[in-house]
């Protein structure tokens, strides 16, 4: 099962964005973003919004939900 953290990491990799740049763009401390990506810290709802805006993605993409409402599992 794919996690929000896993989807976030995949999107970052696909877009070729550095964590430092994303943290700055989202207004989240770099250490906090690192902890989120490594599962050491929960991602709060307000941070989901900030990350989506910075990455130009929808919350559904971070949660792995497709357009037809089905959860998408990436292996």
C-alpha positions in Angstrom: 0.0 0.0 0.0 1.3 3.4 -0.9 1.4 6.1 1.8 1.0 9.9 1.5 4.7 10.1 2.3 5.5 7.7 -0.6 3.3 9.6 -3.0 4.9 12.9 -1.9 8.4 11.5 -2.5 7.4 10.1 -5.9 6.0 13.4 -7.0 9.1 15.2 -5.8 11.3 12.8 -7.7 9.1 13.0 -10.9 9.2 16.8 -10.9 13.0 16.8 -10.1 12.5 19.2 -7.2 15.1 19.4 -4.4 13.6 19.0 -0.9 15.2 22.3 0.1 13.5 24.1 -2.7 10.1 22.5 -1.9 10.4 23.4 1.8 11.1 27.0 0.9 8.3 27.2 -1.6 5.8 25.5 0.9 7.0 27.6 3.9 7.9 24.4 5.8 11.2 24.0 7.6 13.5 21.7 5.7 14.0 19.4 8.7 10.2 19.1 9.1 9.8 18.1 5.5 12.6 15.5 5.9 10.9 14.1 9.0 7.5 13.9 7.0 9.1 12.1 4.1 10.8 9.6 6.4 7.6 8.9 8.4 9.0 10.4 11.6 6.3 13.1 11.6 2.7 13.2 10.6 1.8 15.5 7.8 -0.9 18.0 9.0 -3.8 19.1 6.9 -2.5 22.6 6.5 0.8 21.3 5.3 -0.9 19.1 2.7 -2.4 22.3 1.3 0.9 24.1 1.3 2.7 21.1 -0.4 -0.1 20.8 -3.0 0.2 24.4 -3.9 4.0 24.3 -4.1 3.9 21.1 -6.2 0.9 22.1 -8.4 -0.9 18.9 -7.5 -4.3 18.1 -5.9 -4.7 16.6 -2.5 -6.2 13.5 -4.2 -2.8 13.0 -5.9 -1.0 13.0 -2.6 -3.6 10.7 -1.1 -3.4 8.4 -4.1 -7.1 8.8 -5.1 -7.9 8.6 -8.8 -10.6 10.6 -10.6 -13.2 7.8 -10.3 -12.8 7.8 -6.5 -10.8 4.6 -6.3 -7.6 4.5 -4.2 -4.5 4.0 -6.4 -1.9 1.7 -5.1 1.5 2.0 -6.6 3.9 -0.9 -6.3 
